Structures are given as C-alpha cells and as structure tokens.
C-alpha cells in the first residue's frame, strides 16, 4: 500500500529539530514531523510544588496548547480553563517525560515544559513528546549535573489501521479516516510508557494490537536516532 503522500506503510514523515529557538528558555526546539510543527520550551525553577517540599526530589510538568492558526480553521485561545483534550495531552506529556527522568536525581527543582502547536497535520501530541525530550536534554546539559538524571530517551508515534493495513505516523487526513487510532510512547531501553488505542470504525484484535506495537517500536528507533543526532549538534 502506497499512501497519499507516497510513503510506505512503515515510513515516518520527515523528522527534524531546530534547537535553541527561544532565548530565555533553558532548553527549546521546534520539532517538525511532516507538516506538523511544535515549539517545545523548558524553563527550570529552583523550587518544587508545595506538596513536594523537603522531599529532595524534583518534578517535571507540562502544558500544551494549539495556537489559533495551527489548523485550517482558526480556533479560539484557551484563556482560563483548558479543554478536556488539552488537559489529557498535558498529562500524557508529563507522564511520558517523567518516565525518562530520575526525579530523585533532579534536586528540588521543577522542569516546566511548554508545548505550543504551530502547525497541526496529525500527531501533535506525539511530536510534542518527542520534541520535549530534546528540550529537556538541553536544560539538563545547561545545569551540568555530575551524572545525568536522564534514564532513557523517550519518544512517541501514532499508529493506525486503515482497510486492515497498519500505518505508521498518520497525518491528519489518515487520522481522520482511520478505523483504529493508536498513540504509543516508548523508551529507548525498550519499555513502553503508554499505549492509547481506540477503535474508530471497527474493533481490533489482540494480534492487530501486537502488530501496531511492533511497528511503533521500529519507528521509535528511528526517532531516538534523530533525537540523538539533534542533541549532538550543540
């Protein structure tokens, strides 16, 4: 099966990172995954939430937002209360990054991750997680820890099933028509952080789920290599 944009079923869209895009952030990048682009920035505070004070542990939290012109129809800004989808994605980003970091090794400081979608063409949450890790890596390097608190790179990829075919890294057109939509977060050490799978048109079998996980793990290896290449450019 050849897709609308000419990719093979197991082929990622072009993935790239532009580092150091925000002057005052401790780490920042614009991650581009095909036509999806997300600005990821990290600022570090020398304090933790009240409920963590005195624990000698650090914390990492995330915020996510879709800028008004990120899609072909302008969306209003979320000024006070985040929508349910936004809260879900924020929590997903935070969980994913915390799985890659030894919070005990951070010290009592908070890493605030801001992910703002500049252009959306599917896979915004997976791009945000993948780019956020690169931005966090920059912030950690800036703090010059004797031993890095990073336990493993983390990245995420969308997987779908259309007409019985497993497809990697869906763009918006594919995502909106997929029979099954799945987002998979994984570590370079091989572990899975989260698997979010939903049957949109018809149910999927345990075997198809295994096929999606296998396709994701192959794609994630490419993403980890791209992350490392970007970080090595500094």
ABEGO torsion letter per residue (X at the ends): XBBAAGBBAABBBBBBBBBGABAABABBBBBBBEABBBBBBBBBBBBBBAAABGAGBBBBBBBBBBBAAABABBBBBBAABBBAAAAAAAAAAAAAAAAABBAAAAEBBBBBBBBBBABBAEGAAAAAAAAAAAAAAAAAAAAGBABBABABBBBBBBBBBBGGBBBBGBBAAAAAABABBBBBBBBAAGBBABBBBBBAABBBBAAAAAAAAAAAAAAAAAAAAAAAAAAAAX
